[in-house]
Amino acid sequence: MSDTFTISGRIVDLVHTDIYEGSITICRGKIADIKKEPARSRQYIMPGFIDSHVHIESSMLPPAEFARIAACHGTVAAVCDPHEIANVLGIEGIKYMIENGQKTPFKFYFGAPSCVPATTFETSGHTIDAQAIRELMKTDNIYFLSEMMNYPGVVAKDKTIMEKLQAAIDNNKPIDGHAPNLKGEALKTYVQAGISTDHECYTPQEAIEKIQLGMNILIREGSAAKNFDTLIPLMHTYPDKLMFCSDDKHPQDLIKGHINVSVKKAVNMGYNIMDVLKAASLNTIQHYKLDVGLLQKGDPADFIVVDDLLSFNILQTYINGTPVARNAQALMPYSPSDTPNRFISNYIRPEDISVEPQGKKIKVIVCHDGQLITDTIVATPKIENNNIVSDVHNDILKMVVINRYAPAKPAVGFIKNIGLTRGAIASGIAHDSHNIIAVGASDHDIVQAVNLLIKHQGGITAYSSEKQAILPLPIAGLMSKENAYTVAETYENVNATAHQLGASLTAPFMTLSFMSLLVIPQLKLSDKGLFDVNTFNFTSLFAE
């Protein structure tokens, strides 16, 4: 394509809240001129979409491959928290993400992970301390301080936490939040520390309280956590305080759609189209001070062309004047990736996960489809040969978390609502430290699934004596080096195998990966033991 070209259509101007016929001249990647004149086409030209908060690693794709697919859906930029790879590889992992993203025109804006490790109650591969955060905040390719998950530390004004927050403030960079169910005086303290966004609201009331204190709310529609339906009514009253994000998006879901899905859904529900499109681009650009164009003269030529403002079929995507996708086909080439990793774990045996009864009742994690939060129940355990085992009949299954960074004894808990009736599933994606997590219908099946994962140095697997399916993830144990369509097909096969084994959750691996996330209430399992998020401390497996 020439360095200079003109495109005509109905121009959607979000800055001035206007739609008009005209033509746009692009020269050397910038908007050189805009004219209001009769359009040669009925197509709409509008700013590209932006994911306001995403962990690229959850797509199981490196940034360059994520970009190829996201651009097909009209996404031109993403605000990224490299928290997952940082827990595995530290600052080198962050550098890997930045450098890999630079292979494409797509605009990645990475933050400095604020909580590596997320807590001191689990084993991670690295620690990023306050001094490291201060150094990262000074660099031009770090745009914000990533989600501050340690909200108890903020409320208690922990010295190290406050130093990290101050590093962002001193460098005039935004601070992302992560404070589910935080309210009242504790929430005020959290916001006053300089934290300006939250993507963990589970009710409109929770979001409104945060908005009234000055926070921006990210409406999330990911693979596991979906808050769109609950929070979209806020578009009527607080449109300028909202942004759209995916947070975590598995490969097969990313292929189906991205931020465009939320846009189309909101517009078809009758919400003001300008408010919706601003939540998909302008609000994020302004909050994070992003160098992404908004179809103004002198802006970078970042825009999309759609057929109409109801179906939002993406006809073309441009970034810096370069066409990167056309008619749902990526124009950026597939680029194989390096495979940095850290995976040190010994094979396990059934006796390693045996649990001797020490009481009449056990505490059981209760997971919920499409949610990261859990509940707790007390149940009578099933005991065989002085070992507490999975109770398939009552859907109370044994779950284990195993340190991936050094040989260690597995931690064991029990979980309800996974639904497996035979076999086991295991994953090397276990937020936030990414140790090995597995659940199964028997000790034997759990051990086999875990050992298959160890053999491949990371990935996800569904195991039974009749069938084994695995998706290897050699990049930090989190991402594949294959193209997105191959990854999605393999993932679908593993997911289908899990469902054949009885898994009842929509996204069993995504839900499982959050069962070790110690900063989301209320009962979780780390590699060091069962953890009560409400008291923010370890708790006994036994209730009495």
C-alpha positions in Angstrom: 0.0 0.0 0.0 1.2 3.5 -0.8 2.4 5.8 2.1 -0.5 8.1 1.1 -4.1 6.9 0.5 -7.7 8.1 1.1 -10.6 6.2 2.5 -14.2 7.4 2.4 -17.3 6.5 4.4 -19.4 7.6 7.4 -16.9 8.8 9.9 -17.6 8.1 13.6 -16.0 11.0 15.6 -16.0 10.0 19.3 -14.1 13.2 20.3 -16.9 15.4 19.1 -19.7 12.9 19.4 -20.6 13.1 15.8 -21.1 10.9 12.7 -20.7 12.4 9.3 -19.9 11.5 5.7 -16.4 12.3 4.6 -13.0 11.2 3.5 -9.8 10.6 5.4 -6.3 11.0 4.0 -3.6 9.0 5.5 0.0 9.8 5.0 3.0 7.9 6.4 0.8 6.3 9.1 -0.9 9.6 10.3 -4.2 11.2 9.6 -3.1 14.0 7.2 -6.5 15.4 6.4 -10.3 14.9 7.1 -12.9 16.3 4.8 -16.7 16.5 5.3 -18.0 15.6 1.9 -20.4 13.1 0.3 -19.1 9.6 0.9 -18.3 7.2 -1.9 -19.2 4.3 0.4 -21.9 3.6 3.0 -19.3 1.8 5.3 -18.5 3.3 8.7 -15.0 4.3 9.7 -14.3 4.5 13.5 -11.6 4.3 16.0 -10.3 0.7 16.7 -11.2 -1.1 19.8 -9.0 -1.4 22.9 -8.9 -4.1 25.5 -8.5 -2.1 28.7 -7.2 -5.0 30.8 -5.9 -8.3 29.6 -3.4 -11.0 30.5 -2.2 -12.1 27.1 -0.8 -15.3 28.6 -4.3 -16.5 29.3 -4.9 -16.7 25.5 -2.1 -19.3 25.6 -0.6 -17.3 22.7 2.4 -15.0 22.7 1.7 -11.4 22.1 2.4 -11.4 18.3 0.0 -14.3 17.7 -2.6 -12.7 20.0 -2.4 -9.6 17.9 -3.1 -11.4 14.7 -6.4 -12.7 16.0 -7.5 -9.7 18.0 -7.0 -7.4 15.0 -9.5 -9.5 13.0 -12.1 -8.4 15.5 -11.2 -4.7 15.2 -8.9 -4.5 18.2 -5.9 -2.3 17.6 -4.4 -2.0 21.1 -4.4 -3.7 24.5 -3.5 -2.6 28.0 -1.7 -5.7 29.3 -0.7 -7.0 32.7 2.2 -9.5 32.2 1.6 -10.7 35.8 1.4 -14.3 34.8 4.8 -14.7 33.0 6.4 -12.4 35.6 5.5 -14.9 38.3 7.4 -17.6 36.3 10.3 -15.7 34.8 10.4 -12.3 36.5 11.5 -9.2 34.7 12.9 -11.4 31.9 9.4 -12.5 31.3 8.2 -8.9 31.0 10.9 -8.2 28.5 10.0 -11.2 26.5 6.4 -10.0 26.2 7.4 -6.5 25.2 9.9 -7.8 22.6 7.5 -10.4 21.2 4.7 -7.8 20.9 7.1 -5.5 18.9 7.1 -8.0 16.1 3.7 -6.6 15.0 2.2 -3.2 14.4 -0.4 -4.0 17.1 -0.2 -1.6 20.0 0.6 -3.3 23.3 0.8 -1.2 26.5 2.4 -3.3 29.2 2.3 -2.5 32.9 4.7 -3.4 35.8 3.1 -6.3 37.8 2.5 -5.0 41.3 2.2 -8.4 43.1 4.9 -10.9 42.2 4.3 -13.1 44.0 0.7 -12.2 44.6 1.0 -13.3 48.2 3.6 -14.8 50.5 1.4 -17.8 51.0 2.4 -19.5 47.7 5.6 -20.4 45.8 6.3 -18.4 42.7 9.3 -18.4 40.3 10.4 -14.8 41.0 9.9 -11.8 43.2 9.6 -8.3 41.9 10.3 -5.9 44.8 9.6 -2.2 45.3 13.0 -1.2 44.0 12.4 -3.2 40.8 9.0 -1.6 40.4 10.6 1.8 40.8 13.1 1.1 38.0 10.4 -0.3 35.8 8.2 2.8 36.3 11.0 4.9 34.9 11.0 3.2 31.6 9.1 4.4 28.5 7.7 0.9 27.6 6.0 0.5 31.0 2.7 2.5 31.1 1.1 1.8 34.4 1.3 -0.2 37.7 -0.7 -3.4 37.1 -3.6 -4.5 39.3 -2.9 -4.1 43.0 -4.3 -7.4 44.2 -3.0 -7.1 47.7 -5.8 -4.9 48.9 -5.3 -6.0 52.6 -1.8 -4.7 52.2 -3.0 -1.4 50.9 -5.6 -1.0 53.6 -3.0 -1.8 56.2 -0.5 0.6 54.5 2.1 -2.1 54.2 5.5 -0.4 53.7 6.5 -2.3 50.6 3.1 -2.0 49.0 3.0 1.7 49.6 6.5 2.1 48.0 5.3 0.4 44.9 2.2 2.7 44.7 4.4 5.7 45.2 6.7 4.7 42.4 3.8 4.9 40.0 2.6 8.2 41.4 6.1 9.7 41.2 6.2 8.8 37.5 2.7 10.0 36.8 1.5 6.6 35.7 -2.0 5.1 36.5 -2.5 2.3 39.0 -4.9 -0.5 38.3 -7.0 -2.0 41.1 -8.3 -5.5 42.0 -10.5 -5.3 45.1 -13.5 -7.7 45.0 -16.1 -7.0 47.6 -14.0 -4.2 49.2 -16.3 -1.5 50.6 -16.8 1.2 53.2 -13.7 2.8 54.9 -11.4 0.1 53.6 -12.4 0.9 50.1 -11.9 4.6 50.7 -8.3 3.9 52.0 -7.7 1.8 48.9 -8.8 4.5 46.5 -7.0 7.3 48.3 -3.8 5.3 47.8 -4.0 6.3 44.1 -5.7 3.3 42.6 -8.0 4.3 39.8 -9.6 1.2 38.2 -11.3 -2.0 39.1 -12.4 -5.0 37.1 -13.6 -7.2 39.9 -17.1 -5.8 40.6 -19.7 -8.5 41.0 -22.8 -6.2 41.6 -23.9 -2.8 40.3 -23.9 -1.5 43.9 -20.3 -2.5 44.4 -19.3 -0.7 41.1 -21.3 2.4 42.0 -19.6 2.8 45.4 -16.3 2.6 43.6 -17.3 5.0 40.9 -18.5 7.5 43.5 -15.1 7.4 45.1 -13.5 8.2 41.7 -12.7 4.8 40.2 -13.2 3.7 36.7 -15.0 0.4 36.2 -13.8 -2.1 33.6 -16.7 -4.3 32.4 -15.2 -7.7 31.9 -16.3 -10.4 29.5 -13.7 -13.2 29.6 -13.6 -16.9 29.3 -14.2 -17.6 32.9 -15.4 -14.4 34.5 -18.3 -12.6 32.8 -19.7 -9.4 34.3 -21.1 -7.7 31.3 -24.8 -8.5 31.9 -24.5 -7.5 35.5 -22.6 -4.2 35.0 -23.8 -2.9 31.6 -26.8 -1.0 33.1 -24.2 1.4 34.5 -23.8 2.6 30.9 -27.1 4.6 31.5 -25.7 6.6 34.4 -21.9 6.5 34.4 -20.8 6.1 30.7 -17.7 8.1 31.1 -16.4 5.9 33.9 -16.6 2.6 32.0 -14.3 0.6 29.8 -14.5 -2.8 28.2 -12.0 -5.6 28.9 -11.5 -9.3 28.6 -9.1 -9.9 31.4 -8.6 -13.6 30.5 -9.5 -15.0 27.1 -8.9 -18.6 26.0 -7.8 -19.2 22.4 -11.0 -20.6 21.1 -13.0 -17.7 22.5 -10.6 -15.2 21.1 -11.0 -16.6 17.7 -14.8 -16.1 18.0 -14.6 -12.5 19.2 -13.0 -9.9 21.4 -14.1 -6.4 22.5 -16.4 -6.3 19.4 -18.6 -8.8 21.1 -19.3 -6.5 24.0 -19.8 -3.5 21.7 -22.3 -5.3 19.5 -24.2 -6.7 22.4 -24.5 -3.3 24.2 -25.6 -1.5 21.1 -28.2 -4.1 20.3 -29.5 -3.9 23.8 -30.3 -0.2 23.1 -27.5 1.6 24.9 -26.3 4.9 23.4 -23.9 4.0 20.6 -21.5 6.8 21.3 -21.3 5.9 25.0 -20.6 2.3 24.0 -17.9 3.1 21.5 -16.2 5.5 23.9 -16.1 2.6 26.5 -14.4 0.5 23.8 -11.7 3.1 22.9 -11.7 6.8 23.9 -12.2 6.3 27.7 -9.2 3.8 27.8 -7.0 6.1 25.6 -7.6 9.0 27.9 -7.2 7.2 31.1 -3.9 5.5 30.2 -2.7 8.3 28.0 -2.2 5.9 25.0 -0.8 6.9 21.7 -3.7 5.4 19.8 -5.5 7.4 17.2 -9.1 8.7 17.5 -9.6 9.8 13.8 -8.4 13.3 14.5 -6.1 15.3 12.2 -2.5 14.4 13.2 -3.5 11.2 15.0 -1.9 7.8 14.3 -4.0 6.2 11.6 -5.5 3.5 13.9 -9.1 2.7 12.8 -11.5 0.1 11.6 -14.0 -0.1 8.9 -17.4 -1.8 9.6 -20.4 -2.5 7.5 -23.0 -0.9 9.8 -23.6 0.1 13.5 -25.7 -3.0 14.4 -23.8 -6.1 13.2 -20.4 -4.5 13.4 -18.8 -6.8 10.9 -15.2 -5.8 10.7 -14.2 -5.2 7.1 -10.8 -3.8 7.7 -8.4 -3.0 10.6 -5.6 -0.4 10.2 -2.8 0.4 12.7 -0.5 3.3 11.9 -2.0 3.3 8.5 -1.0 -0.3 7.8 -3.8 -2.8 7.0 -3.5 -5.6 9.5 -6.7 -7.5 9.0 -9.4 -7.7 6.2 -12.7 -9.6 6.3 -11.7 -11.6 9.4 -8.4 -12.6 7.9 -5.1 -11.5 9.5 -2.7 -9.8 7.2 0.2 -10.0 9.7 2.3 -13.2 9.2 2.5 -15.9 11.8 5.9 -15.6 13.6 7.2 -18.6 15.6 8.3 -17.8 19.1 11.1 -18.6 21.5 10.2 -20.9 24.4 11.7 -19.6 27.7 10.5 -21.7 30.6 11.1 -22.8 34.2 9.5 -26.1 35.2 11.2 -28.1 38.0 9.0 -30.7 39.5 9.4 -34.4 40.3 6.9 -37.0 39.2 4.4 -37.9 42.0 3.0 -41.1 43.4 -0.5 -41.9 44.8 0.9 -42.0 48.4 2.1 -38.4 47.9 -1.5 -37.2 47.8 -2.9 -39.5 50.4 -4.8 -37.7 53.3 -5.2 -39.3 56.6 -8.5 -38.5 58.4 -8.0 -36.1 61.4 -11.6 -35.2 62.0 -15.1 -36.1 61.1 -15.7 -33.2 58.7 -13.7 -31.4 56.0 -13.9 -28.0 54.4 -14.8 -28.1 50.8 -14.2 -25.4 48.1 -17.4 -24.7 46.1 -16.7 -23.2 42.7 -19.2 -21.5 40.4 -19.4 -21.6 36.7 -18.2 -18.3 35.2 -17.0 -16.8 38.5 -13.7 -16.6 40.2 -15.1 -16.4 43.7 -15.8 -19.5 45.7 -17.9 -20.5 48.7 -17.2 -23.0 51.5 -19.2 -26.0 52.8 -18.5 -28.5 55.4 -18.9 -32.2 54.4 -18.4 -35.7 55.6 -15.4 -37.2 53.8 -15.3 -40.5 51.9 -12.6 -42.7 53.4 -10.9 -45.7 51.9 -8.0 -47.5 53.5 -7.5 -44.6 56.0 -7.2 -42.2 53.0 -9.8 -39.4 52.2 -10.6 -39.9 48.5 -12.8 -38.3 45.9 -16.6 -38.7 46.5 -17.8 -38.9 43.0 -21.4 -39.6 44.0 -21.6 -36.2 45.9 -19.3 -34.4 43.5 -16.7 -33.7 46.2 -13.4 -34.3 44.4 -9.8 -34.3 45.6 -7.7 -31.4 44.3 -4.0 -30.9 44.5 -1.5 -28.1 43.9 2.1 -28.9 43.4 5.1 -26.6 43.4 6.5 -26.3 39.9 9.7 -24.5 40.9 11.2 -27.1 43.2 10.4 -30.6 44.4 7.9 -30.5 47.2 5.0 -32.4 48.8 1.7 -31.7 47.1 -1.0 -29.7 48.9 -4.4 -31.4 49.0 -7.9 -30.0 49.3 -11.4 -30.9 48.1 -13.7 -29.1 45.7 -17.4 -29.3 44.6 -19.0 -28.5 41.3 -16.2 -29.6 39.0 -18.4 -32.6 38.0 -15.9 -35.2 37.0 -17.2 -38.8 37.3 -14.0 -40.4 36.1 -10.4 -39.4 35.1 -8.7 -36.2 36.0 -7.8 -32.8 34.6 -4.6 -31.0 35.3 -3.1 -27.6 34.4 0.2 -25.7 34.7 -1.8 -22.5 34.6 -2.8 -21.8 38.2 -3.1 -18.2 39.1 -1.1 -16.5 40.2 2.1 -18.4 40.7 1.3 -21.0 38.1 2.1 -24.1 40.0 0.5 -27.4 38.9 -3.2 -27.8 39.8 -5.2 -31.0 39.3 -8.6 -32.5 40.3 -9.8 -36.0 39.7 -12.2 -38.9 40.4 -9.4 -41.0 41.9 -5.9 -40.6 43.3 -4.5 -42.7 40.5 -6.1 -40.5 37.8 -4.8 -37.3 39.5 -1.3 -38.7 39.6 -1.3 -39.8 36.0 -2.6 -36.4 34.8 0.0 -34.5 36.8 2.8 -36.7 35.6 1.7 -36.2 32.0 1.9 -32.5 32.5 5.3 -32.7 34.1 6.6 -34.8 31.2 5.6 -32.0 28.8 6.9 -29.2 31.0 3.6 -27.4 31.2 0.2 -27.3 29.5 -3.3 -28.6 30.2 -4.4 -32.2 30.1 -7.4 -34.4 30.5 -6.7 -37.9 31.5 -8.5 -41.2 31.8 -7.4 -44.8 31.3 -9.2 -44.8 27.9 -8.1 -41.4 26.6 -5.4 -38.7 27.2 -5.5 -35.3 25.6 -2.9 -32.6 26.2 -2.0 -29.1 25.0 1.7 -28.5 25.6 2.6 -24.9 26.6 6.4 -24.6 26.4 6.6 -20.8 26.7 6.9 -20.3 30.5 4.4 -23.2 30.8 1.7 -20.7 29.8 1.8 -20.2 26.1 2.1 -22.3 22.9 4.5 -21.7 20.0 1.9 -22.9 17.5 -0.5 -20.7 15.6 -3.8 -19.6 17.2 -6.0 -21.9 15.2 -3.9 -25.0 16.0 -3.9 -24.0 19.7 -7.6 -23.4 19.7 -8.3 -26.8 18.1 -6.1 -28.6 20.5 -7.6 -26.8 23.4 -11.1 -27.6 22.3 -10.1 -31.3 22.1 -8.7 -31.2 25.7 -11.8 -29.3 26.9 -14.1 -31.8 25.1 -12.3 -34.7 26.7 -12.8 -33.0 30.2 -16.5 -32.8 29.4 -16.6 -36.4 28.4 -15.1 -37.2 31.8 -18.1 -35.5 33.4 -16.8 -31.9 33.9 -19.9 -29.7 34.1 -18.4 -26.3 33.9 -18.4 -24.3 30.7 -14.7 -23.7 30.9 -13.3 -26.2 33.4 -9.6 -25.4 32.9 -10.2 -21.7 33.2 -12.2 -22.1 36.4 -9.6 -24.6 37.8 -6.8 -22.2 37.1 -8.4 -19.7 39.6 -8.9 -22.2 42.4 -5.4 -21.3 43.6 -5.9 -17.6 43.3 -5.5 -16.5 46.9 -6.7 -12.9 46.4 -10.2 -13.8 45.4 -12.6 -15.0 48.2 -13.2 -17.2 49.8 -11.6 -20.6 50.1 -8.6 -21.5 47.8 -5.7 -24.0 47.7 -2.1 -22.9 47.2 1.0 -25.2 46.9 1.5 -24.6 50.7 -2.0 -25.5 51.8 -5.7 -24.6 52.1 -6.2 -20.8 52.3 -9.0 -18.7 53.8 -9.1 -15.5 51.8 -11.4 -13.8 54.3 -8.9 -14.1 57.1 -6.0 -14.1 54.7 -4.3 -17.0 56.3 -4.0 -20.8 56.0 -6.8 -22.9 57.5 -7.1 -26.6 58.4 -8.7 -29.0 55.9 -10.7 -30.4 58.8 -13.7 -28.5 60.2 -13.8 -30.5 63.5 
